[in-house]
């Protein structure tokens, strides 16, 4: 009886370890949905979309978003304090209605990464990834999480629906810590 109890105990520990490894794999697979913490639960909607162009054609994604600062229904939370700490200005630009902004992405940077826009402006940003690594343009304020494939230009579209300061970043693990953080100020 004692031997059976020890064997059973070992089996339970082995299964628990396998479950932890499986959970870690699931968490790692979901890291593309990293968002900032909620600051409000009030919601209003705005739309966001993206278009990717390159050698394989064009892809368009559209979605709706809730009020700036709310957390997506899934994903890991990156505290705003972490984004502020990792942010370093690398060029600035003012976004205007009807004019697209050109942005480049490389190994651990967005350029320009300090943006200014008037509330209500429909924003179009043409982002070209010059890196050998894929990245994302993640802006949780409007639930924008657009993949940026290597050697392609992707158009990120959203409406700056709320005043405040919002951070965008690359959601791949370690990329925020590498400096892939930008800031949008909405007046």
HULINCOR-V742696 format. One record per backbone hydrogen bond with DSSP energy under -0.5 kcal/mol. CO is the residue of the C=O (numbers start at 1). NH is the residue of the N-H. If there is no record, write none. Layout:
CO/NH, CO/NH
//
This chain:
1/5, 2/6, 3/7, 4/8, 5/9, 6/10, 7/11, 8/12, 9/13, 10/14, 11/15, 12/16, 13/17, 14/18, 15/19, 16/20, 17/21, 18/22, 19/23, 20/24, 21/25, 22/26, 23/27, 24/28, 25/29, 26/30, 28/31, 29/32, 30/33, 31/34, 35/78, 46/65, 47/159, 48/63, 49/157, 50/61, 51/155, 52/59, 53/153, 54/57, 57/54, 59/52, 61/50, 63/48, 65/46, 67/70, 69/39, 76/35, 77/79, 78/37, 79/82, 79/83, 80/84, 81/85, 82/86, 83/87, 91/90, 91/113, 91/114, 93/116, 96/99, 101/103, 101/126, 103/128, 104/111, 105/130, 106/108, 106/109, 109/106, 111/104, 113/115, 113/183, 114/93, 115/185, 116/95, 117/187, 118/121, 121/123, 121/160, 122/98, 123/158, 124/101, 125/127, 125/156, 126/103, 126/128, 127/129, 127/154, 128/105, 128/130, 129/151, 135/148, 136/138, 137/139, 137/146, 138/169, 139/142, 139/144, 140/143, 143/145, 144/139, 146/137, 147/149, 148/135, 149/152, 152/129, 153/53, 154/127, 154/156, 155/51, 155/157, 156/125, 157/49, 158/123, 159/161, 160/120, 164/186, 166/184, 168/182, 169/138, 172/175, 172/176, 174/178, 175/180, 176/179, 179/181, 180/170, 182/168, 183/115, 184/166, 184/186, 185/117, 185/187, 186/164
//
